[in-house]
């Protein structure tokens, strides 16, 4: 990563909590130009929380950069790491509604929507529901929660590329439950035995940490394998994925016509083992107003070669739009 790929670090100049109902309070923060072009950054996971580095992909003299922690994540409350937290009011459509509440709370009419991985899923769901509120879209590592995508990642496909971490992932599940590893892991992560739940969460999260980058990254493995992160990440992500993210099969591609008139950039690693590029390619074909950049030296991680630079080029291109 070369420094010109990113704008200099900046701190938020405003932050707060917004009550979105159901006993949930969502943390938000704003950085960049107070009167600038609004852009909202959607973090991945679901459950990983917002990251300060994301705002460095936007020109701080042009953009008013909004970040928030989705329900149960980061600094939002209650946190999903608490095993007593009810997840029944934490769905894709609750998050879409939260975004609208936050937009209104901040007095924003339209905003650029930026998201990677799960953040791209949420960005598409929001834009297809509220297209008049979206000025542009910038997506990375596209994921649409189709069964084929979930099966690739969690039920065997990616294991052909990463056999050693795949074996560690599978070995945690009893042989009798290996026909559907997602469901098996959901049950283990929600076990009444905290030791069983933690072991499963660490194994599930560590699998993704092992394959997220084009080359093995000790920092990713350490982060994804740390119990405080893994327990929350696994619990909320498995809640979403075992429900198909509350989307009809193929819905986000089927309804891509709702994005008509919204210009967008899609940045995708050619060797993304978490979210294979076929999904980004299919979305691009279904969305005529999009531009697709396939990076031959990158996988899924935003820190992989060329990803930061491509994303900054995308936000810079839209910085001059009015």
N, C-alpha and C positions, 0 to 999 in steps of 0.2 A: 504494500500500500504506500503510495507516494502522497505527501502532504497536499499537493494541489488538487487531489481528488475531493477534498473536503474543505468547507469553509472553517474558519477558526472557531474554537469552542465559545459558546455563549451561555449565559445563565438566563433562566426565566425572569421576566419582569412582572408577571402576575401569576397567581395560582389560587386554588380554592377547591372546595368540595361542592358538588351539586347533588341534591336529593332527587333520585330518579324513581322513587317509589319502591314498594316491596321490601322496605327496610334497608335499601341499598343506597350508599353514598359513593359517588364516583369522583376520584381525584383528577384535576385538570391543571395544566400550566400552559402559559403562552410566552413565547420568546420572539425575537426579531423585531421588525418594525411595527409599533403599536397601531398604525393606520395603514399597514401594508396589505398586500394581496393575501387573503386568508387561505391557509392550507392546513388540513388535519391529517395527522400521522396515526395510522392504526397498527398497533403492535401485533406480533405473531403469537403463536401458541396453539390454541388460546391459552391464556394464563401467564404468559411470560412477563408482562408489564412493559411500560415504555422505557426507552433507552435514550440517554442524552445524545449519543452519537447521531441519531436520526435527524436531529435538527440541523446538523452540520452539512446536510445535503441540500439546504436551501439558502439562497442569498439573504442574509439577515437584514440587508438594507431594503429589500423588496418585499419579503414575505412576512406575514403575521402567522407564526407557526404554532399550531395548537396540538398539544399532546394530552392524552388521557389514559388512565389505567382502566381497562374494561372490568365489568363486574367481577368481584372476587379476586382481582389481580393487583399486584403492586401495592399502591397506597390506598386503593379503594377499600371500603369496608361494607360488610364483614369479609374477611379474607378466607378464601377457599381452603387454605391450609388448616383451618379449624375444622375438625372432622364433624362437628355438630352443625355446620352451616348447611342449610337446605339449598340444593341446586335446582329445584323445580322452577324457580323464576330466573334462571340463568340460561338463556337460549339465544340463538342468533337474532331472533326477532326482538327480544328484549334489548340486545345491544344496538340494533338499528334504531329502536325508539330512543335509547339513551343518547345516541348521536344527535337526533333531532332536538332533544331537550337541551343538550349542551350547545348546539348551534344557536338556538333561540336565546339561551342564557347569556351567550357572549355577543349577541346582537349581530350575528353574521347572516347575510342573505344567501350567498353562494360561496362554496369553497372548493379548492383543489383537494381531492381525496387521494392519499398516498398509503399503500399497504403492501407488505410482503408476506408470503406464505399464508398463514391463517388471516393475516391482515388483508391480503388480496381477496380472500373469500368474503370477508365482511365488507370490504370496499365495493365489491360487485353486488352483494345483496343490498347494500344501502343505495348505491347508484341506480339499481333497477327499480327500487321502491320509491326513491325521491330524485328522479333525474333532473328536475328543475332546480335542485339545490347543489348540483355538481357542475363546476366549471370545467374541470379536467380530471383525468385519472392517471396516476402513475403506479404501476403494479410490478412486483418482483416475485419470482418463484411461484407462479400461479398454481393455486389449489382450489378445487371446486367441490370437494367432499363427495365425489362420485364413488360408487362401490369399487370400481376398478382402481381408483387412486388409493383408497384405503387398503384394499387387498394387496396392492403392490408394496406398500410401505409396511403393513403390519401382519400380513398373512402369507408372506413368502417371496414375492417378486424380488425385492431389493436384497434379500438374503443370498441370492446367487452372485451378487457382486461383493458382498461383505460376509463371507461364511463364518468367520470366527466370532464377530460380535453377534451375528444372527444366532449361533448356537447358544451363546450365553443368554440371549433373550428368550429363546424357546425353552431352555432347560428349567426355567423357573416355573413353567406351567405343567401340571400333571399330564401325562400322555393321553389320558382319556378326554382332555379338554382342548387338545391342540387343533381341532378342526376349525375353530373360530377363536383365534388368539386375542382379538380385540375384546370380545365378550369375556373371555377367561381372565384377561388382565383387569377389566373393569371389576369383576367380582373379587379378585385378589386385592386390588387397591382399596376396595371398600370392606375388606374383612374386618370383623370385630376385634381380631387380634392385631394390635398395633405393629408388632414385629413382622407379621406376615404382610401387612399392608405396606410397610416401609420397604421391605425387601423387594416386593413387586414393583413399587413406584420407582425405586432406584434402577432396577433392571430395565423397566420400560423406557424411562427417560434416557438412560445410558445408551440404549440402542440408537436413538435419534442422534445423540451427541457424537456417536462413533461414525455416522455417515453424513453429517450435515455439511462437511467441507470437502472440497476436491481432494485434499490430502489430510491425513490424520492430524488433529490439532489437540494437544494436551489441555489447552485452556478450555475448549469446548467439552471435552470429556470430564474435566474436573467440575465445571459448572453444572452440567446435566446430571452428573452422578452425585452431587451433594444433596443429602436428604431434605433439607429445608426447601430447596428449589424443586427437587424431583417429586415430592409428595404433593405439593400444590399443582404442579404442572401436569402430572399424570392424572390426578383426580379430575380436574376440570376438562382436560383434553379428552379423556376417555368418556366422560359424560357427553361431550359434544359428538364424538365420532361414533359411538354406539347408537346414537340417534340420527346419524346421517346429517348432523348439523341442522335438523328440522327443515331440510330442503327436499323437494321432490328429486328423484334420480335425474341427474342431468339438467336441473332447473337453471343454473346460472349460465350454461351455454344455450339452452333453449330460449331463454329470455334476453339474450344479448342484443336483440333488436331494440330493446328499451334504452340502449346506450346510444342510439342514433343521434348524431349531433354533438356528442361529448367527445372531444379529442383525447387521445390517450397514448401513453408509451408503456410497453410491456418489456421488461428486462428479465432475461431468463438464462441461467447457466445451461450450456449444452449437456453437461454431465451431472445435472441435478438428480441425485438418487432419492431425494425425499419427495420432490414434486417433479416428475419427469416432464421434459419440454413438450410432449405431445399435447398436454392440456393448454399450455400457452399458445401453441400453434393453432389449435382448434378455436380458441377464443379469438385470436387475431383474425381468422377467416370469417368468423361469425360477426365481427365488429369492424366494419369498414373504416371507421374513423380512428383506428389504432395503428401504431407503428410497433413492430416487433424487433427487438435486438437480441440475437442469440450469441452468447459469449462462449467461444470455443475453449477457453481455459478455466471455466468456472463451474462449480457445483451449486449447492443451495445457499451456502452461507453468504451473507452480505459482505463479509470480509474477503471473499475469494477474489482472485485477480480480475480486475476490470469492472467489478460490480459497482463500487462506489462511483467511479468515473462515469459510467453509463447512466446511473441514477441522477447524478448532478447535472449531466448534459440535459436530461429530460426536464428537471425542474428549471434549469436555466432557460430552456426553450419556451416554457410556459410563463416565465417571469415577465416576458415582454407582451404577453397577450392582454387585451383589454376587453 
